Amino acid sequence: MFPGVNPRQMQKMMQKMGMQQVDLKALKIVITLTDKELVFENPGLSKINMMGQETYQITGSPIEQTLDSMPEISSEDVQTVVDQTGKTEDEARAAIIEAKGDLAEAIMNLSSEE
């Protein structure tokens, strides 16, 4: 943390100030932002508790991945819309795509077409 400071002394100073640090073993950490994901493989992860407030510290190099704007459409989603509206699977799938994956909106759109 601080160069030239003995880790044991640092730990004792932190405890005197009411801070507790626990190192956690993480295999992968994913932080989802509005337009991308930050993926940390084999990161260093510490949980720091200071006066009842927990803070997590991640060390490592993230890999940036863009988010697909359209989520995958499962057969269960299509079947739900078909069951609720009585429309065909193709109509249901098209409505889900138009609603950007929002099943409730897809059902409402198909129901209002009648």
matplotlib code that plots the C-alpha trace (Angstrom):
import matplotlib.pyplot as plt

x = [0.0, 2.6, 6.2, 8.7, 6.0, 6.0, 2.8, 2.3, 2.7, 0.2, -2.2, -1.9, -2.4, -5.5, -6.9, -6.3, -8.2, -11.1, -10.3, -10.4, -9.2, -9.9, -8.4, -10.9, -10.2, -12.0, -11.8, -13.6, -15.2, -17.6, -18.6, -21.5, -21.7, -24.3, -22.4, -19.8, -18.5, -15.2, -14.0, -11.3, -9.8, -8.0, -8.1, -6.9, -9.9, -10.0, -12.9, -12.3, -14.6, -14.2, -16.6, -19.4, -18.9, -17.8, -15.6, -14.3, -11.0, -10.2, -6.7, -5.9, -6.2, -9.8, -10.8, -13.4, -16.3, -19.1, -22.7, -25.1, -28.0, -30.4, -30.6, -31.0, -34.5, -35.2, -37.8, -39.4, -39.8, -41.4, -43.7, -44.8, -45.8, -47.6, -49.5, -50.6, -51.6, -52.5, -50.2, -47.8, -44.2, -42.9, -45.2, -44.2, -40.5, -40.9, -42.8, -40.1, -37.4, -39.4, -39.9, -36.1, -36.6, -39.3, -41.9, -44.6, -44.4, -44.4, -47.5, -49.2, -48.3, -49.6, -52.8, -53.6, -53.4, -56.6]
y = [0.0, 2.5, 1.9, 1.3, 0.5, -2.9, -4.7, -5.8, -2.2, -1.1, -3.8, -2.6, 1.0, 0.2, -1.8, 1.2, 3.4, 1.0, -0.4, -4.1, -5.6, -9.1, -10.4, -12.4, -15.0, -14.2, -16.0, -13.4, -10.0, -8.4, -4.8, -3.9, -0.3, 1.2, 0.6, -2.1, -4.6, -4.6, -8.2, -8.9, -12.4, -13.6, -10.2, -9.2, -8.4, -6.9, -6.0, -3.1, -2.3, 1.2, 2.4, 0.0, 1.0, -1.9, -1.0, -3.4, -2.8, -4.6, -4.8, -6.1, -5.3, -5.3, -6.5, -4.3, -6.0, -4.1, -5.0, -6.3, -3.9, -6.8, -9.6, -13.2, -14.3, -17.7, -20.2, -19.8, -16.1, -16.7, -19.3, -17.0, -14.3, -16.9, -18.3, -14.8, -13.5, -16.5, -15.2, -17.4, -17.9, -15.7, -12.9, -13.3, -13.3, -10.1, -8.4, -9.2, -7.9, -4.7, -4.3, -4.8, -7.9, -6.5, -9.3, -7.2, -4.6, -7.2, -8.8, -5.4, -4.5, -7.7, -7.6, -4.0, -5.1, -7.1]
z = [0.0, 1.1, 0.0, 2.8, 5.4, 7.1, 6.2, 9.9, 11.1, 8.4, 9.6, 13.2, 12.3, 10.3, 13.2, 15.6, 13.2, 13.1, 9.7, 8.9, 5.6, 4.3, 1.1, -0.9, -3.5, -6.7, -10.0, -12.1, -11.5, -14.0, -13.7, -16.0, -17.3, -19.5, -22.7, -21.8, -19.3, -17.5, -16.9, -14.4, -14.7, -11.5, -9.8, -6.4, -4.3, -0.8, 1.4, 3.7, 6.6, 8.0, 10.6, 9.4, 5.7, 3.5, 0.5, -2.1, -3.8, -7.1, -8.6, -12.0, -15.6, -17.0, -20.4, -22.0, -23.7, -25.5, -24.6, -27.2, -27.4, -28.1, -25.5, -26.6, -27.1, -25.6, -26.7, -23.3, -23.9, -27.3, -25.8, -23.0, -25.6, -27.8, -24.7, -23.6, -27.1, -29.2, -32.0, -33.9, -32.8, -35.7, -34.7, -31.0, -31.9, -34.0, -31.3, -28.7, -31.0, -31.6, -27.8, -27.4, -25.2, -23.0, -22.8, -21.2, -23.9, -26.6, -25.2, -24.9, -28.5, -29.9, -27.8, -28.9, -32.6, -32.3]

ax = plt.figure().add_subplot(projection="3d")
ax.plot(x, y, z, "-o")
ax.set_aspect("equal")
plt.show()
